[in-house]
Amino acid sequence: MEETLGKEKLMDRARDELFSHINRCGVLQASEDDQRTWMDETIEYLGERYPDLADADLTELYQIGIRFCRPAINYGAQQAATTLEDAGVA
């Protein structure tokens, strides 16, 4: 079935599957080392599942997944400034 899909659609499907795995497996709460290990194993699995993806595609999926696991803004009470002074606002 994957053979009939265009490269872009194949990447979209693999990316969506990666995000689904990330959300289901709780890897967002894992340490960075554990996230990298988990991502290595998951990308290897996706490479087997989608053999038409090139190594460059799998590298891109890895990078997308790691960025997804480490958002630029950490949300949560410990990360938020509680006053304007804490935020460094003049």
N, C-alpha and C positions, 0 to 999 in steps of 0.2 A: 504494500500500500504506500509506503514512504517513497518508493521509486517514482510514483506518479505525481508526487508533490513537488512544487517548485522549491528552490533553495531557500527563498525567503519564508515561505510557509513552513518549511521544515524547521528553520531556525525559530520561528514564532512558536511552533508546537513544543520544541525542546525547551525554550525559555519558559513558557507557561508551565511545563511539567516541573522544571527546576524550582520555580516560585512555589508551586504547590507542595513540593517536597520540603522546601525550607519552612513553609508555614506549618506543615503537619508534624515535622520532626523536632520542633523546639530548638533548632540550632541557633536561633536569634539570641537565646539566653546563654549560649555556650561561650567559653573563652575563645580568644582569637586563634590560639593553636588548635583547639578542637574544631573550630569553624573551618580552618584550612584543611585539616585532615578529612573532615566530613565532606567538604567541597571536592577534594581530590577524588574521593571514592564515588561521589555522586556524579561527577563529570565523567569518570571512567564508565560508570553504568550508562549514562546518556550516550556516550560514544558507541557502546555496544548496541544500545537500543536504536540509535539513529546512525547506522554505519555510513550513510552518504554525507555526513558532516565531516569537513576537513579538520585537521588539527587546529588551524587558525579559528575556526568556528567554535571549537570546544574551549579554546583559550579565551575567546570573547565571552562565552557563557560563564566560565569560571570568574572572570573579572566582574561581570554583571552580578553574579551571585554574591561575591564578596562585598561589593558595594551595597547591595541590598541588605546584607547582614550588618553593615556598619553605616547607618544613616549619618548624614552630615550633622543633623541636630538630634541629640539624645533627648528623648522625652522622659519625664518622670520628675518626681518631687525633688530628688537629690540634685538634679541637673538644672533646675529652674532657679532664677534669681528671685528672692523674695521681696526685695525693695529696689527702688531705682538706684540707690548707692551700690547695691550688690551687682547690678547690671552695668555699672560704670557709666551711667548717664549723667552728664553735667547739668 
